[in-house]
Amino acid sequence: MPTIPQLALLLVAIVLFAVGGGMSIARAWGERPALRLAAVACLVAGIVSSAIVLVWHGATRGGWIPIGDNFDALIWLATLLALFILYIQRHRRLGVLDWFVMPIVILLLGAAIIFGRTSERGYHDVVRNAWWWVHTFSAWGGSLALAIAAASGAMYVYVSRRLRSKSPVGPQFGSLERMEQVTMLAVTLGFALLTVGMITGGVQMFAEGKHTPIAKVILAVGVWVVYAIVLHAPINPSFRGRKVAVLSVVGFVLLLGVLLTVLLVPMGAS
């Protein structure tokens, strides 16, 4: 059961997230750099506070695995979603994203305070369902975003090939720059969601003692590495354009392999 100081620190995190979310909404009436920096600072401070509570509570009860403890499980989910917001805003500024995700983070932390006191009576179904839903949504939502990235990447490859051969290209395709922007935006969203899905799924598998097929692990890691390369391609100007488009398609092919493994290979098979 969480202690009073731990609950107090968690309340501080809730306040920080609420204040940061309020500042983000206030930016709708005028973009001010100072307000944006303050909102990011509140988000980072909230994440740090939540992480401290996780480490503190884990040390107190002698275990870090969130499955089986209502308090830890809900804070884990909230912290992962907050990190998701921070990551997306760092790479692609989507001003309205935290308007929708931040209330969920606050609700999860509030639920941790409420259900945290029932930890000794067993794992609450609400917590189990929340963990499962976050894993399912992030995994399939990430797959959908990466499918869009693959489609945009395939269009980029097709149009660039047509332009190189000096063949006519219809105006409905748009510019290569626009297709690259769509690809990178979809990869950013999909990569963040995929990372959350892998973490929540991996922790749940480990906690419940389930055996994950080796093929699924190898393919999943391969997908993550490919899209990590794509996402950070702008760091190297020479690694952009067609190379990024091709990798986005390759990554999605590997992702399809992961999905087929999940659907066709029973859990516990090697």
Secondary structure as UniProt FT lines:
FT   HELIX           4..26
FT   HELIX           27..29
FT   HELIX           33..61
FT   TURN            67..68
FT   HELIX           70..91
FT   TURN            95..96
FT   HELIX           97..115
FT   HELIX           116..121
FT   HELIX           125..164
FT   TURN            165..166
FT   HELIX           171..173
FT   HELIX           176..208
FT   HELIX           214..231
FT   HELIX           233..235
FT   TURN            237..238
FT   HELIX           242..264
FT   TURN            267..268
//
